[in-house]
């Protein structure tokens, strides 16, 4: 695939999109930005709803790949999730198919498998056979997580039917630094996120691949083998933040229902989308 190409970045005004629109150009990408809201400082960004099929078709025209970060990223009513995350993703895939876009890198989530029990009783770092594999069955913890299961299955369908490649990245928590003890295991630094998206955009023969997205955390819970196979080389680790967070919040407890599953508090009291 060419080194320099135009990439449509959806969700460009969101938290993750803001981080990536600053970091991805260093890899040689020309970004075309799209969001439901205006993108600060980017007057040429496309302001459109992914549920608007005509607008989406116009947005994908002439791009070489898509990084799909748009949508509701917390819990919401089923109706809102359907419009933003399910119908919107469908419109994006259909527009990409019509335009001949060869690859989408899509933000999936750990919440697609959120009810999977977290590893317990083993001192970090976990041995390979204790890590949660990519092939673990879908166990969504919310309507939001359910929409990410749909996105992964839609990506598989479009590969099988139309040869449209996707890397579905089950992102843990991408922030400047981890903010909870649980996040020590799932943290994806912004720099590592950009490394992973770049690897997903440039790897050969991905077909439809599902990978976990986290940094090289000492307390990692899931298997990064598939991500590394794309050429992803994580360089950051949450461990420097561990002592402070554990002192403030305590260790994870097997008796706490919010600590028992991969999805954390989304399995008990999910955070609701504020917009």
N, C-alpha and C positions, 0 to 999 in steps of 0.2 A: 504494500500500500504506500502511497506517496507520503513524503515527510511533511510537506506543507499542504494543508487543505482546509476548506471551510467547514466548520462544525457548528450545527445549530445547538445552542444551549438553552433548554427549556427550564423554567423556574429560575431565571437569571437574577431576579430581585430577592429571592429567598435567602435564608441563612447559608445553606450549602452552595447555592448558585453564586452568591456574592463572593465566597471564598474561592470558588473555581474560576470565576471570570477574571480574578486577579492572578491565579497561579497557572492556568492552562496555556495562556499565550507564550510562556517561556519555553514550551515544548514545540513551538512553531505553528500553533493553530490560529487561524483567523476565525474569531467567534462571531456568529450571528445570534443575537440575544432575543429571547422571547419570554414574556411573563404576562400574567393577568393584570399586573400593576405596572406603572412606569418604573423603569430601572434608573435609580439615581445616577446622575452624571452621564447617562447614555441616551442622548436624544434620538439616536437612530434605532434604538431597540424596538422590537415589534411588541405592541400591546394587544394581546388577543387571548381569547378563551379557547382552550384546546377542544372544548365541545363544539366550537364553530368550525365545521369541516372545511369550508371555503378558506377561512383564514389560515388554517393549518396547512392546507395544500400550497398556499402562496408562500408560507414560511419555509417549507422544506425544499422549494424549487431551487436547484443549483447547488445544494449542499452535498458534501461527500460523506458525512456521518452525522449522527445525532447523539448528544448526551442528554438523556431525559431525566431531569430532576424535578419537574413540575408536579403539582398536585398537593393534596392535603397530606401532611406528614404526621398528624396525630389523630386521635379518634374524633369522629363526627357522626351525625345521623347517617343512616344507611343511604338516604336519598342524596345527601351531599357527597358522600363517598362515591356513589355510583356516577354522578355527573362529572366530578373532578378527576377521579382516579381510574374509573373503568371506561366510561364513554370517552373521556379525553385521551386515554392511552390508545383505545381502539382507533380514534380519528388520526392520531399520530402515526400508528402503524399502517393504516390504510393509505395515508398520504405518502408515507415513505415507500410503500410498495408501488404506488402509481408513478412516483418520481424516479424509481430505480435507485434509491439510496441503499447502499449495500450493508450498512451496519448501524445498529443502535446499541449504545451502552446505557442501560436502564437502572435507575435506583430502585432496587428491591429493598428489603428490610429484614432485620432479625425477627421482626414481628410476624413474618410469614410462618415462622416456626416457633412462635413465642411461648407456646405451652410445652415445648420440649424441656424436660428436667435439666437443670444445670448440673455440671459435674460437681460431685461433693466428695469429701473425705480423702482427697488426694492433695498432697502438697504441690504447689506450683514450683516450676513449670510442669504441666501435665504430660504424661507419656503420650506418644502418638495414638495408641489404641484407646485412650480416654477422651480424646477430642471429639466434639460433635461433628459428624461428617456432613458434607453438602447433600448427600442422598437421604438425609433424615426426612421423614414424611412431613408434608405441610401440616402445621398445627397452629393456625392463626389465633392471636389473642384478642383481636378486635375486628370491627368492620374494616378499619385501616389495614390491618394485617391481612385480612381476607382479600382486599383489593390488590395487595402485592402478590398473593398466590395467583390471582387472575392474571396479573401482568406477566408472571413467569410462564404460565400456561399459554397465554396469548403469544408470547415470544416463541415458544416451542412450535405452536401452530403455524406461525408465519415462516419459520425456518422450514418446517416439513412441507408446507404447501407452496411457498413462494421463494425459498432460498434466501430470505432476508435474515442475516446473522444478528444475533444479540448476545451481549454479555450482561446477565442479570447480576447485579452486585448487591448482596445482602449486607447493607451498611449497618454497622453497629451504632456508634455515636460519634459524629464528626464535629468536634469543637476545638477551639484553640488549646484547651486542656481539659482533662476529665473533671467532672463535677460531683461524682458519687463513687462509692466503693464498688458498686456493680460495674460502673463504667471503666474501672481499671482493667477489666477483662475484655471489653468490647470497643475500647477507644480507637478511633481512626483519626490520626492527626491530619490537619489540612494538607500538609506537604505529602504525606503518604497517600491521601485520597487522590491528589493530582497524579502521583506516580501510578496508582492503580488504574485510574481512568485512562491515562496514556497507554499503559500496557494493554488494556482492554481494547483501545482503539487501533492498536498497531499489530497485535498478535495475529498470526496466520491461522486460518481454518478453525475459527471458534465455533461455527455452527450456532447452536444455542448452548451457552455455557452458564452455569450458575456458580458464583464464587462468593466466599465470605469476604467482607471488607473490614479489616481492622489493622492496626499497626502490629509490630512484632512485640506484643505485650508479654511480659514475664508471666502474667496471670491469665493468658489467653485461654478461652474455652473451646474454640472451634478450629477446624482444620483448614489451614490456609494453602494446602497443597495445590488446589486448582487455581488459585490466584497466582501463586508462584510459577505455575506452569505457563501462564501467560507472559511471564517475564517480570512480574511484580517483585520488587526487592524492597520491602519495608525497612525503614531506617530508624523509626522512633519506637519508644517504649513508655508506657504509662507509669512504670515503677518509680521514677523520681517524685511522683505526686502521691504515692501510696501512704507514706507515713502521716502526712498531714490529713488526708481524707479519713484514714482509719482512726486517728486521734479524735477527729470531729464527729464521725458517724458510727464508729465501731465496725467490727468485722461483719461479713455476711452471716446471717443466722439461718440454720436449716429449719428452725421453727417459725420463721417469718414467711407467710405465704407469698409476699412480694419478692422474696429472695430465692424462692424454690425453683423458679422457671427462668428460661432464657429471656423471656420478655419482661421480667421484672415487674414493676408496679402496673404495667399495662395489663397484666393478667388479673389484677385486683381492682385498681382505681386508675384507669388510664387518664393521661393528660388530654384535655379536649382542645380542639382547634379553635383559636380565639377570634378568627376573622369571620 
